Amino acid sequence: MEKITIPEEEVVPLETFAPGVAGARVLIVNIYTVTLGPSDWVLIDCGLPWSAGYIKRWAENHYGRGTRPRCILLTHGHFDHTGGVEDLAREWGVEVYAHPLEMPYLTGKSEYPPPDPSVGGGLMALLCKMYPRGPVDISGSVRELQPSGEIGALPGWRWIHTPGHTPGHVSFFREKDRLLIAGDAFATTKQESFLAAATQKPELHGPPAYFTTDWDAARESVERLAALQPVTAAAGHGLPLSGSHVAGALSALARDFDRIARPEHGRYVDRPAA
């Protein structure tokens, strides 16, 4: 797997990278909030297991004591994006929205396919057999995203189906300033490497390889996102990027995806998970 280097001046702080949008890092993964008004906001993804308390404190620092979001949006159901979702949905009493194809992993019905340590790339990939595969069970709170792509609780945004990393993975796009929250459709650091994940070295990579189960779909998803020509791109892993080189870098990843992102070997490299 290769990389695309990002100009240092286009790597922007996670907390303040776009108007009305903030991010926080929960060890190895990012969560995001979109502000709609005073104490009016939406949470995107829920971090690692046991992170609900941290996320609540972080939200209260931004929006005030006792705050709660309009809703929670999930890019997908992997453990590092849903770790706090059960506690948060219950304590806040809010609905959670995800793609229909993620529902088995969010309603206690099915585990994800086994991760693949044979893809290589570093310690994070080597240890992936130890990562939880789910499912979580938020059947009383979870709802399907609207087929139209509109997000009722988030005017001006739309969701885009970006499968490959998981069957129902989605990304979120704000047209007015071409802001993309990509989840794990791609990463802006080499997530397979513990050192890169810890230091957040800025590079554009494909989705975290050890959990990606359909590489053809993953390539098509990056092509779909590159066609949006984003100005700012924030992923689930790595620092946000903003500037004139972002669209070109993402187009380069889409164009050379099989050389840059697809592993040379691995369980799902030639055939997706059933």
N, C-alpha and C positions, 0 to 999 in steps of 0.2 A: 504494500500500500504506500502511495506517495502522498504529497501534500501540496497545498497552494499557500504560499507565504502572503501575509497580509501586511500592508504598510502600517507602521506603528501609529501614525497619526489618525488612522481610521479605526483603531481599537478604542472604544469609549467605555466610561464607567458604568457598571451594572446598575447602580442606584439611580442614575440620572441620564439615561441615554436617549430619551425621547420625550416630547411633551406629553404629560399625562400618563406616562408608562414608567414603571419602576420595576427593578428586579432585585432579588436577593439570592445569594448562594447558600445552599444547604449542603455543606461539605463538598459533594461531587456533582451537584445538580442545581439548576436554577429554577426558581419560581418567579412569576410575574404578576403585577397588578396593573389594571387600567382604571384610572380615576375618571369618573363621570361628573363629579360635583363634590362639595364638602361631605365627607363621610359617606360617599356614594361611589362604590367601586366593584370590580370583578376580579376574582383570583383565577389565575391560570396555572394549573398543576399544584401538587401538594407535597413535593419533596420526598425525603426518605422516611422509612418507618421511625416512629417516635419523634417526629419533627413537628407535630401539631402544636405543641406548646410554644416552640420557637416561632412558628408562623403567626400564631395569635399575638404574641408579644411584638413581633415586627410590625404587624398590621396596626396594632394599637399605637405604636410609636408614630405611624404615618397618619392614621385616620381618627385617633381618639379612643379613649377607654370605652370598652363595651361594643366597639364597632363590629359589624359583620358585612360581608359582601352581598351584592344582589344575588350572585350565584357563583358556582365554581365551574370552570371549563377545564376539561382534560384533553391533552394532546393524545394520550394513550394510557394504557393501564399498567405499564411496568412498575415494579416496586419502588423505583426511585422517583416516580412521578405521582404515585398514589399513596405514599407512606402515611400521610396524615389525613387522608380524605375521609375515612370512616369516622374518626373523632371530630373532625371539623364540620362535616355535614350534620352530624348529630348535635353537636354543641351549638352551632350557629342556626340550625333549623333551615338550611338553604338547599336548593336543588343543585344537582351536579349534571352537567351535559357532556355527552361523548358520542362518538360515531356508533351506529347500530352494530357494526362488526366487532366492537370492543365489549359489547354487553356480556358475553359469556365470562369474560375475565373480571367484570365489575359486579356480577350478581352471584358469585360463588359457584358457578357451574363448570368452569374449565380452567386448567392451568395453561400457561403459554408453552409452546414447544421448548425442549431443552436448549439452553444456551450452548454456544460452540467455542470451547477454548482453543480448538485447533486453528482458528484464524490467525493467531499470533498477534504481535504488536506490543506486548508488554504484560505487566503484572495484572492489570485490571481484567484482561482477557483470560489470563491463566487461572484466575480465581473465580471465574464466572459461574462455575458449577455450584458454588456456595450461595449464589444470589437467589432470593425468593422468586418463585415463578407465579405466585398468586394461587387462586384468585382472591380478591377482596370481595366483600358482599355489602354493597350499598343499594340493594334492590329497592328499598323504600324511598331513596333519594334520587337515583339516577334517571335521567331522561335522555331521549335521543335528540341529537341536533336536527334542526329543520332541514329537509331535503333541498330546499331552495339555496342553501348556503348562507342565508341570513342568520344573525344571532340577535334574538329579540332583546336580550338584556344588554347588548353592546352595539348600539347604533353606529353605523359607519364602518363596521368591520364585517368580514365574511370568513367563513371557514372553508378550507380546501382539503379534500381527501388526498392524503399523501402516504399511501400504504407502502409496505416493503419492510420497514422496521417492525411493524405489526400490521395486521390486516386492516384495522380501523384507525390507524394513525391519522391525525389531522394537524394542519397548521392554520394560523390566523393572520389575516392581512388587512391593513387599514389603507384604503386607496388614497386618501387625501395627501398623505406624506410618504406613501410607498414603504410602510413599515411592516416587516414580516417577523412574526414569532413562529419559528419553525419546529419547535419541539426537537425530536431526534431524527427528523428527515435528513439533516446533516449536522455536523458539529463544528465549532470554531476552535477546537483543540483536539489533540489526539487522545480520545477517550480510552483507547485500549491500553495506554501507558499510564502507570501510577504517577510518574514524575510529571508528565504533561498535565494530567488531571489535577495534580496538587498545585502546580505553578501557574496553570492557565496559560501556557505558552500559546500565543495566537496563531493558528493555522486553520485553513479551511479543509475539512475532511468530510468523508461520507458519514453515514449513520454509524453509531457504535456497532462494530462488526460482530461482536460476540452474541448480540441479541437480535441481529437482523436475519430474517428467515425467508426473504424473497428478494433476491438481488436485482432481478429484472424490474420488478415493481418499484424498488428503491431508486433505480436509475430514472425511471419514468417520472417519479415524484420530484426528483431534483430538476429534471427538465421542465416540469410544470411550474415549479417555483422560480426557476431562472427566467421563464417567459414573463414573469411579473415585473422584472427589472427593478428589484427593490433598491432603495437608497439606504435603508437601515435593516439589518438582519440580526435577530437575537435567537439563539438556540438553547436547547436544554443543557448543553455542556459547552463551556467556554464563554468568553466575554463577547458582548455585542460589538457589531461592526457598523460603521456609518460613514458614508462618503462616496466619492465618484468612482472608486474602484470596486465597490461591493457587487454591483450587477455584473461587471466583467469577470470577477473572480468566480461568482456562482455559475455564470455561463461556461467558464472554463471547466469547472467541476462537472457540469452536466455533459459537456462535449466529450470529456476524457474520463467519464465516470468509471468505466471498466478498468482502466489503467491506474487511476488514482485511488479509487475507493474499494473496488471489489477485491477481496482477498485472493491470493493465488491458490489457496486450497481451503477446504472447510466443508462442514456437513451440508450446508445449504447453498454453496456457491454455484453448483450446476443444476440443482433441483430444489424448488421451494419446499417448505414444510407442508405436509398434508393437513 
